Amino acid sequence: MGATAHITIGALVPVLVFIGSTRGRWARATAGAALIIVGIVFGGWWALLAALGLVFLAVGILDFCLLAPLVGRPVRGPAFRASFSS
């Protein structure tokens, strides 16, 4: 039988804490900009990366965490960070 991957909520929390941090926001925005550039430079199907990059760039700049609902946390950045400090 093949092994299946199980991601527990506890394993996801440190990742979400980073994503919600200032460094995480910068990382998402930078990754988004890089994907946009790659998509534009290579064109064709690579342009799909530009669309994905636009999402990463937007959530980084607008301070959203789209993965937060997976662990029952608010999507908005300040409320998301406050939910981990309490």
C-alpha positions in Angstrom: 0.0 0.0 0.0 1.2 3.5 -0.8 1.8 6.1 1.9 -0.6 9.0 2.1 0.4 12.4 3.3 -1.6 13.8 6.3 -1.1 17.5 7.1 -2.4 18.1 10.6 -3.6 21.5 11.8 -0.7 21.7 14.3 1.8 21.3 11.5 0.2 24.0 9.4 0.1 26.6 12.2 3.8 27.6 12.1 3.6 28.1 8.4 0.5 30.3 8.8 2.3 32.3 11.5 5.1 33.0 9.1 2.7 33.8 6.2 0.9 36.3 8.4 4.1 38.0 9.5 5.6 41.0 7.9 8.4 38.8 6.4 5.7 36.4 5.1 3.9 39.3 3.4 7.1 40.5 1.8 7.8 36.9 0.7 4.4 36.5 -0.9 4.6 39.9 -2.7 8.2 39.1 -3.9 7.1 35.6 -5.1 4.1 37.1 -6.8 6.3 39.7 -8.6 8.7 37.0 -9.7 5.9 34.8 -11.1 4.5 37.8 -13.0 7.9 38.5 -14.5 8.5 34.8 -15.5 5.0 34.6 -17.0 5.5 37.8 -19.1 9.0 36.9 -20.2 8.2 33.3 -21.3 4.6 34.0 -22.5 2.3 31.3 -23.8 1.1 28.9 -21.0 3.6 30.6 -18.7 1.3 33.5 -18.6 -0.8 31.4 -16.1 2.0 32.0 -13.7 1.5 35.7 -14.1 -2.1 35.3 -13.1 -1.1 33.3 -10.0 1.6 35.8 -9.3 -1.0 38.5 -9.3 -2.9 36.7 -6.6 0.2 36.3 -4.5 1.2 40.0 -5.0 -2.3 41.1 -4.1 -2.7 39.1 -0.9 0.8 40.2 0.2 0.1 43.9 -0.4 -3.5 43.8 0.9 -2.6 41.8 4.0 -4.8 38.8 3.5 -4.1 35.2 4.3 -6.2 32.9 2.1 -5.1 29.8 4.0 -6.5 31.1 7.3 -10.0 29.6 6.9 -8.3 26.1 6.9 -7.6 26.5 10.6 -10.6 28.6 11.5 -8.8 32.0 11.6 -9.9 35.3 10.1 -8.6 36.2 6.6 -7.7 39.9 7.3 -4.1 40.3 8.4 -4.4 42.2 11.7 -7.2 40.0 13.0 -5.3 36.9 11.8 -2.1 37.9 13.7 -4.2 38.8 16.8 -5.8 35.3 16.8 -2.4 33.7 17.3 -1.4 36.0 20.1 -4.4 35.3 22.3 
